[in-house]
């Protein structure tokens, strides 16, 4: 996994956590759900990169 990919995935997750927290604090369920979605997107991207790395090592 490239460093740029790792940083991007971490940014998705961190931004998602921030949105979720802001949604919780303000009672904005849409923002909360968007934050959870961003976190899930970061997780999926990270899993895909790890899978690519596993095949590159062989």
Buried (B, 14 or more C-beta within 10 A) or exposed (E): BEEEBEEBBEEBBEBBBBBBEBBEEEEBEEBBEBBBBBBEBBBEBBEEBEEEEEEEEE
